[in-house]
Amino acid sequence: MSKILWKPGTMIYPLPAVMVSCGAVPEEFNIITVSWTGTICTDPAMCYISVRPERHSYGIIRRNGGYVINLTTAKLAFATDWCGVKSGKEFDKFSKMGLTPIMATKVKAPLIAESPVSIECQVTEIKELGSHHMFISEVVAVQAEEKYFDQNTGQFRLIDAGPISYLHGKYYETGGLIGKFGFSVQKKKKN
């Protein structure tokens, strides 16, 4: 197998394409599209987003100390992209994209009603890393759309919402199931 040596860069893909909502009052509500996001810790539940300091949402999040990560779907793909290329300095993104802001229960920020999952995050630390600053945050609440809960198993079926991901400049729908955690070591059932 032959490999080509590239310059150092961020090639960890695919990534979730999420809309992060922020703002303590309606006049400052904004949405920023982020792919630099992920889980940091399970107990306590913690995650992060990385944002360029020159972005409009950066100051809002830093000032209020909270934000909401809203998972996106194929139906939200256009709004996800639009909110990533337009500035909240010039547009009311909720209004322009026909999205509904609902105040979060634990942080000073709205969640996006149309998102299947909204994760309320309280900033605990800001790491200034270079082009981006990382908001390390504790997850203080999660709001999930009821229709994706399987009444028989109690499992949340996010796959049914059609989540999207970001892969090297493009958005993709989630593909089909190829296994589950632990399938490679699962004992075979005896007949």
Secondary structure as GFF3:
##gff-version 3
##sequence-region A 1 191
A	DSSP	beta_strand	15	16	.	.	.	ID=ss1
A	DSSP	beta_strand	18	22	.	.	.	ID=ss2
A	DSSP	three_ten_helix	26	28	.	.	.	ID=ss3
A	DSSP	beta_strand	30	34	.	.	.	ID=ss4
A	DSSP	beta_strand	37	41	.	.	.	ID=ss5
A	DSSP	beta_strand	46	51	.	.	.	ID=ss6
A	DSSP	alpha_helix	56	64	.	.	.	ID=ss7
A	DSSP	beta_strand	66	71	.	.	.	ID=ss8
A	DSSP	three_ten_helix	74	76	.	.	.	ID=ss9
A	DSSP	alpha_helix	77	85	.	.	.	ID=ss10
A	DSSP	alpha_helix	93	96	.	.	.	ID=ss11
A	DSSP	beta_strand	101	103	.	.	.	ID=ss12
A	DSSP	beta_strand	110	112	.	.	.	ID=ss13
A	DSSP	beta_strand	117	128	.	.	.	ID=ss14
A	DSSP	beta_strand	133	144	.	.	.	ID=ss15
A	DSSP	three_ten_helix	146	148	.	.	.	ID=ss16
A	DSSP	three_ten_helix	158	161	.	.	.	ID=ss17
A	DSSP	beta_strand	164	167	.	.	.	ID=ss18
A	DSSP	beta_strand	170	173	.	.	.	ID=ss19
###
